[in-house]
Amino acid sequence: MCSDDSARGSTEAAREAPRTSLRALLARYMACPAESKPASFLAFVRSEDPHVFSHHASGRSDYRDHVWRVGGLYLCRGCTTVIVTTPVFLGIALLSRWPVRMPTAATAATFSALLLVSLLPLRDGPRTALHDLRRVSLGCLLGSALAYVVLTESWALRGVVLGAYVAVLVARRAVRRRHPG
């Protein structure tokens, strides 16, 4: 598009090169002269580094199992699943008010079950339905927990939910550091 032609290449070559940050791509897009600027930022990203939204190592033999190709962009399956399911379950929980309509013990048991599923350890290798179930579970947990924090009147229960959320973040980051990609 409007960048140096040597920086671009085939999709295969782009997969092997280090990932460009979204911030760097935006800066390059904004620096494009108006006459050579692509119609949209996504079109620019698609031409420059279509793998920017897939944080998995593209040299892995199972890379295709970890990403979806949507509109010429490669999206991480796990992240996309969580990003889509979280607002869906947030809406369901807010509209149905299930987190506060159920007894506290039942809500805690539901959250615990979702948490356990989302933290299941998995072996590296080809993706299975369990990988996707973990991400759907995490999206359900995040959306429902956020609704619970909004709907409940107890500050102590809000603290417990937020504390569990921080614990999950810490645990997931530790796992990700040990098993990147």
Buried (B, 14 or more C-beta within 10 A) or exposed (E): BBBEEEEBEEEEEBBEEEBBEEEEBEEBBEEBEEEEBBEEBBBBBBBBBBBBBBBBEBEEEEBBBBBBEEEEBBBBBBBBBBBEBBEEBBEBBBEEEBBBEEEEEEBBEBBEEBBEBBBEEEEEEEBEEEBEBBBBBBBBBBBBBBBBBEBBEEEEBBEBBEEBBEEBEEEEEEEEEEEEB
